[in-house]
């Protein structure tokens, strides 16, 4: 694989000259006049001050983003106080995965990552600045902004809106999803399910567990593009939990305001994202994910970041890191009673890394740099020691190996991903009979009708990046299986929510639409999954396997027009991070 980082001349110009593109020469005075009209500057002389762009993803579509306008206003005030000229824009494209789940809308979720990156490139390419700050929170906004940071490679920092507080009775969104399965099985009443729905998610912020949004916000700290506390400081604090009354957390406001100081330092010292994002920092991101059993989506997004940064990074390296990284922390859904707010209370992400660093075999890179001019070693130095419960010590870790594993085999020659932190020990090795579906909708309907039995292996295919298109999350079927109490495995070329738990293997590569072996599975075929051996195999003879592969029919694209149609034509498979690009040669 060859990765190219050939950028367009406009981006190169912004990187080299910043706002001087707009402010040097009499021929640019008409632009200055428009900046005065917009209120960005008051006088022509103000053009000599540095320009900062604040890119906000505020929307009322997503509870994790409803307070971002307020945080953005606080940041603008802090930047102006530092003497910056401030541009401010809100970008669209944010998708709430929970709202989009279970219908066609989920197909837009992963593609939205590319849209977000491209929007930021567009805004800053057309309106050159000296640095920018991204305010995001949920799901694809986070990796979209991180990818934009390395693509543009001008001084920049990312800051999140923070995690949601757990709801009443320590519930969260996954409690509701699994509640649907429990109700279907007759385990809870409709009244209880409705009550759960109304009280599980009550504050602003990204969903309370270690799902995709919070996983990525935590990883952003360790990659080095966000400040300590970015992933764990809650978005809100309760004023009356019983009544569901809350206010925005003052500590979150302070963190947002601090980015004004950081961008000032980054500009003065000419520190750019590609000075920070290296193979070592990508390693550190995966080490954190393995240590805390984060979302499998982090694999897609971190690989995409590596690709955007021009870093060659093998999917199999995750297994190398996993063998050397203990699982020291479990958060909902792997440990339903523990939420991100609890992790924050005992020291946050620095405390998790401090626990990992104490292991002699730890592959963590302590000399990696971060945006606030410190190394990872300094980042963890002042953090508290592991509390022994939420963050475990060596003698009582959840496992000696990490919470994610890459599986290979004849079903996944280019790899697949499983979150081992959420698997019952009795299912580490699983032999079952395949029952095949060519869409998530078909599978979910069968599950809710109780057609899946203990020992089955549910196959959901043609849901990969190209086949879906868009690589839907499978939270609805996985939660339904869990809620019903069915001991079955699920294999898909789609992906999972960070809220998924159980024997669920995703990102099967190549995907069915690309002629991958998942396309040849038939109902009743034996499937062997062995987590310890890191294998996933279809148990048929080599001859029969080859015969079936020859008979795979060319895939007919489901969506041919609009954004999804264009996406399906250019997207690469999950082992490349599901990036939409044609520069891999």
N, C-alpha and C positions, 0 to 999 in steps of 0.2 A: 504493500500500500504506500502510495506517495501522497502526502498532504501538501497542498499549495496554499500560501497566504498572499497571493497577488491581490493587492487592493486597488480600488479605483483611484484616479488622480485626485478626486475631491477629498477623499478621506486622508490621503497622504498630505494634502495641503493643510487640512485642519490640524493634523498631527504636528506639522512643522511650524505653522504660523498662528494657529488659534484665531482669536478675534481680530488680529492685525489684517486679516483678509478683508474685513469690513471697514476698518478704521484708518487705514493708510491711504493717502492720496485724495485730492479734491474730487476725483471721479466717484468716490463713495459717499459724498455728502448727502445725496438723495436718500441713501440707506440710513444715514444718521438722522435725517429729518423724520423718517418713519419710526425710528426708535424713540425719538422725542414724543411723537404722536401717541405711541403705545405706552408711554410713561416709564420706559426702561431706563432712560436717562433724561435729565432736565436741560443740560446745556451741552454744546459741542465739546467743550473741554472734558466732559465726563467720559468721552469715548476712550480716554487713555487708561481708565480703570479696567481691571480684569473682568471679563464677562463669565458668569456662571449660569448654566442652564439647570433648572430643577425639573426633572421628569417625574411626574406623579401618575399613578394608576388608579386614582380615586374613582369609584363607581358605587352605586347602591345595589348593583347586581350581586355583590359579594360582601358578606359580613366582615371579612378580614380587611376590607377596603373602605368601609363607610366612614372611618375617622381619619383617613389619609389627607383629606382636604385641610382639616384642622392642623395636622402635623406639618403639612406643606407650608401653611401660612406661618407657623412658628419658625420653620427653617428659613423662609424668605427673609423674615425680620432679622434673624441671626446673621444671615449672609450680608444684608445691607448694613448692619451694624459694623461688620468687618470691612466695609468699604467696597464691596463688589457691586457691579451692575448685574441684575438678576433677570434672566428670562425664566418664565414659568409656563409649563405646558402639561396638560393632561393627555395621556394616550389611551386609545381604545384597544379592544381586542382581548380584554381580561375575561376569562371564563371561570365560572364557579363550577368545579367538577361535581360537587354534590348536587347542584341543581340540574346540571347537564347529564347526570348519570341516568342510565336506563332508557335512553331514547337517542335519536339520531344526533342530537346536539353534542354528545360526547365525542363525536368524530372531529369536532372543531377544536378540542382541547389541546392536544399535542401540537397540531399545526399552528395554534395561536402563539406558541413560543417563537416561531420564525417570524410571524407578523410583528410581534413586539420588538424583536431585535431590528427588523427592517424599518419600523417606524422611527426608532431612536436614531438609526443611521440617517434617515431622511431628514428629521428635524435638525440634527446637529450638522449634517452635511450642507444643508441649505442655509443655516444660521450659525456659522462657525463661532465657537466659544473657546475659552481657555481651560475649562473643566466642567464637569457636570455631576449631579447627584441624583441617583435613582431612588424613588420611594415606592416600594412595592410590598407584597406580602404573600399572596397565595399562588400556589401551583406554578403555572408556566410564566407568570410575570417575573419570578425570581430568576430562573435560568435565562429568560429572555433578556433581562437587564444585564446579568453577568456576561452573557455572550456579547452584548453590545459594548460593554466596557473593554473587552479585549479586542474586539473588531476595530473600534475607533482608536483605542490606545492613546487617549489623552487623560490627564489627571481626573480621576473619578472615584466615587465611593458609593456603595449601596447601603441603604438602611431600610429595615422592615417596619411594619406596623405592629408586630408582636403577636404572640399566641393568645387565643381565646382562653378564658377561664373555664374550668369544668363546670357543668351545670348542676342542678339539684341531684342529690344522691350520687354525686361523682360521675354523672353520665356525660357522654359526648356524642358526636354525630354517629359514630360506629355503633353505639348502643341502640340508636334508632334503626339503623340498617339491619342489625341483627334482630332487633325487636320485630321486624316484619316477618322474618323467618320463624321466630318464636310464636307469633300470633297465628301464622299459617299452620304450625304444628299443634295449635291449641294449648300452648304453654302459658300464654298471657291473654288477657281479655282485650277487646277493642278499646275499652275505657282506659286501661293502663297504657296501651300503645299511644293513644291520643295524648294522655298526660305526659308521657315520655317525650313525645314530639314537641310539646310546648315548653318543656323545661330543660332539655338537654343542651341547647345552644342559646345562650341568653345575652352574651356580651359581644362587643366587637372583637375582631382578631381572627387569626387563622386557627382552624379547628384544633381543639385542645391537646390531642395526642401527637405522637411522633409520626404524623402522616406526611405527605409529600411536601407541603408548604413549610412546615416547621423543620423537617429534615433539611431542606435546601437552605432555609434561613440559618440553621446551625452550621451547615457546611460552608456557607459564605464567610463565616468568621474564620474558619480554619484554612480555607483557600487563601484568605488574607485580604479580601475585598470589602469586608464589613468589620465593624467595631465589636469588641467583646460585649456580650449581652444582646447582640442583634437577634439571636435565635430564641432566647429564653425569657427575656424580660416581658412580663404579660402586657397586653395591650390596654387592659383595664384593671381597676380594682373595685371590689364590692363596697358599696355603701350600705346595702341591705340585701343580702343574698336571698332571703326568704321571699322578698318582694320583687327580686330580679332587678334591683336598682344598682347602677354602677357609674363610674366616671373614668375618663381616660387616665391611665397610670402616669403620674408625674415623672417617674423614672424613665418611661418610654419617651416622654417629651424631651427630657434632658439628653437622652441618647441621640435623638434626632437633631437637636440644637448643636450637639458636639461635632456633628459632621461638618459644620461650618468652619470649625477650627482645623479639622483634618484636611479639607479641600484646600485651605490656605497653605498648609504645610506642603501638600502634594504639588501644588503649583510652584511654590518658591523653590523647592528642591528638585523639581522636574521628575517626580516619581510617577511612573505610568503603570497601568495594569500588567503589561507584559514583563515588567521588572519584578512582579510579585507572583504571577501565575506561571509556574514551572512544573516540571514532572514531579518534583518533590512536593509541591503544594497540592497537586492532584492526588498523590499518594496519601498525604495527610487527610485530605477530604474523605477518601475511602476508608482510611483507618478509623476516623471518627464514626462514619456510617456503620462500620463493622462493630465498633465498640458499643454503639447504642441501638443496633438493630433498626436502622432507619428504613425509609421507604425504598422499594426496589426501583422506583422512578429516578432515584438519585444516580443510578447507573447510567440511564439514558442521558440525563442532563449533564453529568460530570464528563462523560465521554464526549458529548457535544461541545462542552467548554474546551476540552483538550483539543478537539478538532479545530475549533474557531481560533485557538491560540497557536495552532501549527505544531502541536505536541503529539508525537506518535505514542499512543498508549494502547497496550494490548488488553483486551477483556480478561484474558487469563491471568493477568497480574493481580487481579482482585483476589484470586484464590491464593496466590503467594502471600498477599497481605493478610488474608483471612486466617491462614495457618499460624500466623505470628501475632494475631491481635485477639485478645480475650473479649468476650461479650460481657461488659461490666455494668451495663445499664439496660433496663427494659422499661419501655413506656407504652401506654395504650397505643395500639390494640394488643401488643404482646403481653402487657401487664395492665389490665383494664383499670385498676385502682390508682395507677400512677400517671400523672400528666406533666406537660412541659413546665407548668408553674412549680411543680415539686422539684424538678431538676434545677430550676433557677434558684429555688430556696436553699439548695445544698451546694451551690457554687457554679452551676451552669456548665457550659461546654468546657471551659478551662479545667474544671474539676474532673470531668470525664477523661480528658487527655492526660491530666496529671496522674490519674489512676493507671492509664495504659502505659505511660512513660516509665512507671515503676517496674514493669516487667522487663527482665534482662534481654529477652528476645524481641522486644518491641522495635518495629521498623520505622517509628516516627522520626521525622526530620526536624529536629529542634532548632536548626539554624534558618529555617524558612522565614521569609519576611512577611509582614502584614502592613496594611495601609497606615496604621498609627505609629509607624517607625519603631516597631519592636519585633523581635523574633518570637517564634512559637515558644521557645524556652522561657522568655520573659513573660509571655502571655499567660503561661500556666503557673509561674513561680509564686505569685501572690494568692493563688486560689486556695480554698480550703482543701484539706485532705478528704479522701472519700469518706462518706458517712457510714458506709458498710451495709446500707439497705438499698437506697435508691441508686447509689453508685457503689458498686461492690469492690472489695479488696481481693487480693490474690487468692486467699484461702476460701472464699465463697463466691467466686465469679459464676455467672450463669453458664458459661462454657469457656473452655480454654481457647476456642476458635471463634471467629467473628460471626455476626448475625446474618451475613449474606454469603451465598455460595453460587458459583458459576458451574452449571452442569453441562457436560458434553456427552455425546453418544450418537448413535445412528439417527435419532430423532432430532438432534440439535448439533450438527457438525460444526456450526459457527457459534455455538453457545446458547445458554438460557440462564435465567436468574430465578433464585428462590430466596425468600426471607426465612432463614432457619430459626431466627429468634422467636417466630410465632408458631413453631411446629411442636406438636405433642411427641414426646420421645418414642412412643409406640409406633409412630409412622415414619421413622427415619429410613426404614427400608420398606418399600411398598410394592406389592405385585397385585395388579388389578386388570379388570376387563374394560376395554375402551368402549365408550358410548359417544358417538361423534355428532357434532353440530357445526354448521357452517356460518353461524352468527351467534352473537351474545343473546339476542332476543329469543331465538329458538331454545337455547340452553336454559335461560331463566324460566321460560314457560314450563319446560320439562321439570325443573327443580321444584317449582312451586306446586306442580301437580303431583309431587312425590314420586316421580318416575326414576329417580336416582337412588340406588341402593348402596348399603355399606359394601366397600370393596370395588366400587366402580371407579373408572378414571374418565372424568368428563373432558372431552376434547372440544375446544372452541377455536376454530381456525378461520382463515380469511378475515382476520381482524387485525393484521399487522399494519405497519405504517402505510404501505401501498394498498393492501387488500381491503382495509376497512372502508374507505381510507381513514387514516388518522389514529389508528392504534388505540381503540377504546380501552378505558379501565373496566375491570370486571368486578367491581365492588358489589354490585347487586347480586350476581350469582354466588360469589364467594361468601358474602354475608348470609344469604339465604341458606346455603349449605350449613354454615356454622350455626345459624339460628335453629335449623331443623335438627341439628345434632347428628347429621349424616357423616360417617367416616369414609369420605371419598377424596380422591385426588382431583385436581383440575390442572389441565395443561393447555396453554394458549400461545399463539403468536401475537396476541394482544398484550396488554400490560395490566398492572394492578394499582389500586389505590394504596397509599401508605397505610390505610386502615385495614387492608386485607391481612388475614392470618389463616393458618392452616397449611396443608400440603398443596400449595398453589405455585406452579412453575410457569413463568411468563417469558416474553421476549424470545420465543423459539425462533432461532435463525439458522438457515434462511426461512422466511415466512412462507406460508402456503402460496400466496400470490406470486412469489418469486420462484416457485417450483421446489420448495423445501419439502423434506420427507413427512412433515406433519400432514401434508395433503394426501398421503397414501394410506393412512390408518383407516381400518374398517371396524365396524361394530363387532365386538367380541374379541378383537386382537388383545393379546397379553402385553402389558406395558410394565417394565421394571424401572422403579425409581430407587436409587441408592445414594442417599445424601453423603454418607461417609466416603464412598468411592467417587462421589461427584459425577455420577453417570445417570443417563436417562436413555432407555433403549426400547425399541419395538422388537418383541421376541418372535421374529419370523426368520426363515432361512435367508441366507445371502442371495440365493437365486431368486426367491420370491420377492425379496426386497427390490432387487434390480429390475425385475419384470414390472412391478408396480410403478417404479420411478419412470420407466420408459412410457407408460401409459398416461402420465399426468397431462391433462389438457391445458393449453395456454390460457392464462387468466384473462377474463374479460373485465375491464375496469368498470366499477359500479357507478362512479361519478365521473362525468367527462367534461363538465363545464363549471365555471365559477372557480373560486379560490381552491376548493377541495380537489377539483379536477386537475388544476395546475400542480397542486401539492403532490398528488398521487403519481404524476408523471416524473417527478424529480426527486422524491424522497428516497433515502437509502435505508437499509435494514437496521434493526435494533442494535446489532453489534457495532455499528458505527455511531450510535447515539440517536438514530432516527433523524439525522440532519437532512435538510433540503438543500442540496448543493451538487454541482457537477464538476468540482475541482479535484475530486479524488480520481487519480489516473491509475 
